[in-house]
Amino acid sequence: MNRAIIKKGIGIALIISGLILLALKVSSLGEAREGWNAWASPDSGFLWFLGALTLELVLLGCRLMLGYLLYSGKNISTWSFYPLAVLTAVSGLSGIILVIATLVMRFWPGGSHAAET
């Protein structure tokens, strides 16, 4: 199978999973805020909620960015790839699986790892 097609497939999977997670997060935003307010003290619940929301948006943004870079076939430097891969893997089980697939493609014998970094 063609290496470029596999990379595009992984990129599409990252983008689609990121968009689905974003839709799920937006749909449960009200419940999440109530949960954080109930968990934290009344004065600091909103700040905890904003912190968690910011972290989730960063993780989703990394997932979407890695998916876009893989789909478009752009060369990713080592300093860009590994932080994106780590943050994508932290974002959930699907992120871990897709990052492992990306790493396998990156280090597969005959791959273009040296040309990409």
Secondary structure as UniProt FT lines:
FT   HELIX           3..27
FT   HELIX           29..39
FT   TURN            42..44
FT   HELIX           45..72
FT   HELIX           78..90
FT   HELIX           93..107
FT   TURN            109..110
FT   HELIX           113..116
//
